[in-house]
Amino acid sequence: MRETDYASVLARRDEILQASTGIDYRRYTDGGVGLDYEGLMRATGYDPDDVRRIQRDRGVGGTPMLELGHITELVRRHSPPGYGAR
């Protein structure tokens, strides 16, 4: 039986995602927070217009970016020069 504690599950994250979606997300990440969204969408076999329609129908995507002043200030205060948003 597999371990089910948080650290063990997190260590199997890639395996779990691939088993549940059939997509190897490691192919679309840069090891950090970057994601090749276009490549990921191409891999699904859906046309970009289909993806937009599906997202719109499900109420996701097209979300406006909101600036959270306190969070932005916190990031600026604790980030090295050139890394603090805007």
GIQUI-V694243 format. One record per residue. RES is the residue in one small letter. PSI is psi in whole degrees, -180 to 180 (none if undefined). OMEGA is omega in whole degrees, -180 to 180 (999 if undefined). Layout:
{{RES | PSI | OMEGA} {RES | PSI | OMEGA}}
This chain:
{{m | 140 | -179} {r | 152 | 176} {e | 143 | -178} {t | 10 | 177} {d | 162 | -174} {y | -49 | -177} {a | -40 | -180} {s | -42 | 179} {v | -44 | 180} {l | -36 | 178} {a | -25 | 179} {r | 13 | -174} {r | -52 | -178} {d | -43 | 179} {e | -43 | -179} {i | -46 | 179} {l | -43 | -179} {q | -41 | -180} {a | -35 | -176} {s | -27 | -177} {t | -18 | -176} {g | 9 | -178} {i | 132 | 176} {d | 93 | -176} {y | -21 | 179} {r | -27 | 179} {r | -18 | -173} {y | 5 | 178} {t | 158 | -180} {d | 13 | -179} {g | -14 | 177} {g | -129 | 179} {v | -3 | -179} {g | 146 | -180} {l | 131 | 174} {d | 84 | -175} {y | -44 | -179} {e | -43 | 178} {g | -41 | 178} {l | -45 | -180} {m | -39 | 177} {r | -37 | -177} {a | -22 | -180} {t | -19 | -178} {g | 0 | 179} {y | 142 | 173} {d | 145 | -180} {p | -35 | 177} {d | -36 | 176} {d | -42 | 180} {v | -47 | 179} {r | -42 | 180} {r | -46 | 180} {i | -45 | 179} {q | -45 | -180} {r | -45 | -179} {d | -28 | -179} {r | -2 | 178} {g | 26 | 176} {v | 165 | -179} {g | 160 | 179} {g | 20 | -179} {t | 128 | 179} {p | 146 | 176} {m | 129 | 178} {l | 139 | 176} {e | 126 | 178} {l | 100 | -172} {g | -46 | -178} {h | -40 | 179} {i | -44 | 179} {t | -45 | 180} {e | -41 | 178} {l | -44 | 179} {v | -46 | 180} {r | -40 | -177} {r | -34 | -173} {h | 1 | -179} {s | 150 | 175} {p | 160 | 180} {p | 134 | 179} {g | -3 | -177} {y | 5 | -171} {g | 55 | 172} {a | 126 | -179} {r | none | 999}}
